[in-house]
Amino acid sequence: MPGSIQSIERAAAVLDLVEQSDRPLPLRVIAQDLQLSKGTVHGIVRTLVDLEYLEQDPDTGSYAAGPRASSHETVELDGNDLRSASMAWADTLAAATGFAVLMTLLHDQEAEVVHHVFRPDDSPQVLRVGERLPLHATGCGKLVLAYSPRRERILRNVRLERFTRRTSLSRARLADEIERVRRAGVAVADGEFDPDLADVAVPIHGRSRSSVAAMAVLGPPESLLARDGSPNPDLLTELRHAAAAVIRVLEPGR
């Protein structure tokens, strides 16, 4: 089977980035965020302008979504829709694993919890819906950052705050980890936000590559992770099964 076509992937990434931005983007910003040369990006944006998927401001030279891009209805993951679609499967996942389950979406430079299922025991727990989690110190934060078309810009500007002795404040290390997340499709944090907790997260994809939520299980590191820090294989299988089920529920609304 033939592989992906790089030029189409790059054009799609440019479109995702421009459409997700709240302002027109200059060529240099697009090139920086996508880690491409200005010459490569210039050829892509000129073609997209000619095809009316982008338009260029004649005064500033910046690029915004054009009429052909804007004419298509864009359906991003909505917190309420995501919560409704994931409710049964998140409950099942919590019951099967014994751990709490979180669903998060990227919100500015944080991960917002849109659904939370308590771990199935009688210990006191606090509902975390609406809580904002750091992107650099949680698995569900790293996951939504990894799939964002704005990840390069966020990586340059996000505040790296220390929460525990395990919290990394290295921007370069975070960038490397984000690339590993994109390759593996799973993100892990081990005692980086709360010293007693780890979380393992996998993606739930919306219509576009940039429309991604995180589904994560939260619990003691010794229960979630192997000695080398990788996710427990059985747990990861359960998590991916639940995420795939949520994606199937969302499909009719895409």
C-alpha positions as CSV (number, residue, x, y, z in Angstrom):
1,M,0.0,0.0,0.0
2,P,1.5,3.4,-0.9
3,G,2.4,5.8,1.9
4,S,1.1,9.2,2.7
5,I,1.8,12.1,0.3
6,Q,4.0,14.6,2.1
7,S,2.9,17.7,0.2
8,I,-0.8,17.0,1.0
9,E,0.0,16.4,4.6
10,R,1.9,19.7,4.8
11,A,-0.9,21.6,3.0
12,A,-3.4,20.1,5.5
13,A,-1.2,21.2,8.4
14,V,-1.1,24.7,7.1
15,L,-4.8,24.9,6.7
16,D,-5.4,23.5,10.2
17,L,-3.0,26.0,11.7
18,V,-4.5,29.0,9.9
19,E,-8.1,27.9,10.6
20,Q,-7.4,27.4,14.3
21,S,-5.7,30.8,14.7
22,D,-7.7,33.8,16.1
23,R,-5.8,36.2,13.8
24,P,-4.2,36.1,10.3
25,L,-0.7,34.5,10.4
26,P,2.4,35.8,8.7
27,L,4.5,33.4,6.6
28,R,7.3,33.3,9.2
29,V,5.0,32.2,12.0
30,I,3.5,29.4,9.9
31,A,6.9,28.2,8.9
32,Q,8.1,28.3,12.6
33,D,5.1,26.5,14.0
34,L,5.2,23.7,11.4
35,Q,9.1,23.6,11.4
36,L,9.3,24.0,7.7
37,S,11.4,26.3,5.5
38,K,9.9,29.6,4.4
39,G,10.4,28.6,0.8
40,T,8.4,25.4,1.3
41,V,5.6,27.2,3.1
42,H,5.5,30.0,0.6
43,G,4.9,27.5,-2.2
44,I,2.1,25.8,-0.2
45,V,0.3,29.1,0.8
46,R,0.5,30.5,-2.7
47,T,-1.2,27.4,-4.1
48,L,-3.8,27.5,-1.4
49,V,-4.4,31.2,-2.1
50,D,-4.8,30.5,-5.8
51,L,-7.4,27.8,-4.9
52,E,-9.1,30.2,-2.5
53,Y,-8.6,28.0,0.6
54,L,-6.5,30.9,2.0
55,E,-6.5,34.6,1.4
56,Q,-3.7,37.1,1.9
57,D,-4.1,40.5,3.5
58,P,-2.7,42.9,0.9
59,D,-1.4,45.3,3.6
60,T,0.2,42.9,6.1
61,G,0.9,39.9,3.9
62,S,-0.6,37.6,6.6
63,Y,-2.8,34.6,5.7
64,A,-6.4,33.8,6.9
65,A,-8.9,31.1,5.9
66,G,-10.3,31.8,2.4
67,P,-13.9,31.5,1.1
68,R,-13.5,27.8,0.0
69,A,-12.2,26.8,3.5
70,S,-14.8,28.9,5.2
71,S,-17.6,27.5,3.1
72,H,-17.2,24.1,4.6
73,E,-18.8,23.5,8.0
74,T,-16.2,22.8,10.6
75,V,-17.2,20.5,13.4
76,E,-14.8,20.4,16.2
77,L,-15.1,18.3,19.3
78,D,-17.5,20.0,21.7
79,G,-17.2,19.4,25.5
80,N,-20.9,18.5,25.8
81,D,-20.9,16.2,22.9
82,L,-17.8,14.5,24.1
83,R,-19.2,14.0,27.6
84,S,-22.4,12.5,26.2
85,A,-20.5,10.2,23.8
86,S,-18.0,9.0,26.4
87,M,-20.2,8.7,29.5
88,A,-21.0,5.0,29.2
89,W,-17.6,3.9,28.1
90,A,-15.8,6.1,30.7
91,D,-17.9,4.4,33.4
92,T,-17.1,1.0,32.0
93,L,-13.4,1.8,31.9
94,A,-13.4,3.0,35.5
95,A,-15.2,-0.1,36.6
96,A,-12.8,-2.4,34.6
97,T,-9.6,-0.8,35.8
98,G,-10.5,0.5,39.2
99,F,-9.1,4.0,38.3
100,A,-10.5,7.4,37.8
101,V,-11.1,8.5,34.2
102,L,-10.6,12.0,32.8
103,M,-11.6,13.5,29.5
104,T,-9.8,16.7,28.5
105,L,-9.7,19.2,25.6
106,L,-7.1,21.9,24.9
107,H,-8.1,25.3,26.2
108,D,-5.6,28.1,25.5
109,Q,-2.4,26.8,27.2
110,E,-4.1,24.3,29.5
111,A,-6.0,21.0,29.3
112,E,-9.6,21.5,30.5
113,V,-11.4,18.5,32.2
114,V,-14.8,18.1,30.5
115,H,-15.7,14.7,32.1
116,H,-14.6,12.9,35.2
117,V,-15.6,9.5,36.4
118,F,-14.7,8.7,40.0
119,R,-12.7,5.6,40.8
120,P,-15.1,2.8,41.9
121,D,-14.3,2.8,45.7
122,D,-15.7,4.5,48.8
123,S,-12.9,6.9,49.4
124,P,-13.6,10.7,49.3
125,Q,-13.2,12.2,45.9
126,V,-13.7,15.7,44.4
127,L,-15.3,16.3,41.0
128,R,-12.7,17.8,38.7
129,V,-14.9,18.9,35.7
130,G,-13.9,22.4,34.7
131,E,-10.4,22.1,36.3
132,R,-7.5,23.3,34.1
133,L,-4.4,21.0,34.1
134,P,-0.9,21.9,33.0
135,L,0.1,20.7,29.6
136,H,3.7,19.8,30.6
137,A,3.0,17.8,33.7
138,T,0.0,15.6,32.9
139,G,-0.5,12.8,30.4
140,C,-3.8,14.2,29.2
141,G,-2.2,17.7,28.8
142,K,0.7,16.3,26.8
143,L,-1.7,14.4,24.6
144,V,-3.8,17.4,23.6
145,L,-0.7,19.5,23.1
146,A,0.9,16.9,20.9
147,Y,-2.0,16.9,18.4
148,S,-2.6,20.6,18.4
149,P,-1.6,22.5,15.2
150,R,-0.5,25.3,17.5
151,R,1.8,23.1,19.4
152,E,5.1,24.8,18.3
153,R,3.8,28.2,19.4
154,I,2.4,26.8,22.6
155,L,5.7,25.1,23.4
156,R,7.6,28.4,23.0
157,N,5.2,30.3,25.2
158,V,3.6,27.9,27.8
159,R,4.6,28.6,31.4
160,L,6.6,25.6,32.8
161,E,5.7,25.6,36.5
162,R,7.2,23.2,39.0
163,F,4.7,21.1,40.9
164,T,6.8,18.2,42.2
165,R,10.4,17.1,42.1
166,R,9.6,15.1,39.0
167,T,8.2,18.1,37.0
168,S,10.5,18.8,34.1
169,L,11.0,22.5,33.3
170,S,13.0,21.7,30.1
171,R,11.3,23.0,27.0
172,A,13.5,20.9,24.7
173,R,12.7,17.7,26.7
174,L,9.0,18.5,26.5
175,A,9.3,19.0,22.7
176,D,11.0,15.6,22.4
177,E,8.3,14.0,24.5
178,I,5.5,15.5,22.4
179,E,7.1,14.0,19.3
180,R,7.1,10.6,21.0
181,V,3.5,11.0,21.9
182,R,2.6,11.7,18.3
183,R,4.5,8.6,17.1
184,A,3.1,6.3,19.8
185,G,-0.4,7.7,20.3
186,V,-0.1,7.6,24.1
187,A,1.1,10.1,26.7
188,V,2.2,9.4,30.3
189,A,2.9,11.6,33.3
190,D,4.4,10.0,36.4
191,G,4.1,12.1,39.6
192,E,4.7,15.3,37.7
193,F,1.6,17.2,38.8
194,D,0.7,15.2,41.9
195,P,3.5,13.2,43.5
196,D,1.2,10.3,44.3
197,L,-0.5,10.0,40.9
198,A,0.2,9.1,37.3
199,D,-2.0,9.3,34.3
200,V,-2.0,7.5,30.9
201,A,-3.8,9.2,28.0
202,V,-4.8,8.2,24.4
203,P,-6.4,10.4,21.7
204,I,-10.0,10.6,20.7
205,H,-10.0,12.1,17.2
206,G,-12.6,14.5,15.8
207,R,-13.2,15.4,12.2
208,S,-9.8,17.0,11.6
209,R,-6.4,16.0,12.8
210,S,-6.4,19.1,15.1
211,S,-9.7,18.1,16.8
212,V,-8.5,15.8,19.5
213,A,-9.5,15.1,23.1
214,A,-7.6,13.0,25.6
215,M,-9.1,10.0,27.5
216,A,-7.0,9.2,30.5
217,V,-6.9,6.9,33.5
218,L,-5.5,8.3,36.7
219,G,-4.1,6.4,39.6
220,P,-1.0,5.3,41.6
221,P,2.2,5.1,39.4
222,E,3.0,1.6,40.6
223,S,-0.4,0.4,39.4
224,L,-0.5,2.2,36.1
225,L,3.1,2.0,35.0
226,A,5.8,-0.7,34.5
227,R,9.2,-0.4,36.1
228,D,10.6,1.4,33.0
229,G,7.8,4.0,33.1
230,S,5.8,2.6,30.2
231,P,2.0,2.1,30.6
232,N,0.8,-1.3,31.9
233,P,0.0,-3.2,28.7
234,D,-3.4,-4.5,29.9
235,L,-4.4,-1.1,31.1
236,L,-3.4,0.5,27.8
237,T,-5.4,-2.1,25.9
238,E,-8.5,-1.3,28.0
239,L,-8.0,2.4,27.5
240,R,-7.6,2.2,23.8
241,H,-10.6,0.0,23.5
242,A,-12.7,2.6,25.4
243,A,-11.4,5.4,23.3
244,A,-12.1,3.6,20.0
245,A,-15.7,3.0,21.3
246,V,-16.2,6.7,22.0
247,I,-14.9,7.6,18.5
248,R,-17.5,5.2,17.0
249,V,-20.2,6.9,19.0
250,L,-19.1,10.3,17.8
251,E,-18.9,9.2,14.1
252,P,-22.6,9.7,13.2
253,G,-22.3,13.4,14.3
254,R,-19.2,14.1,12.3
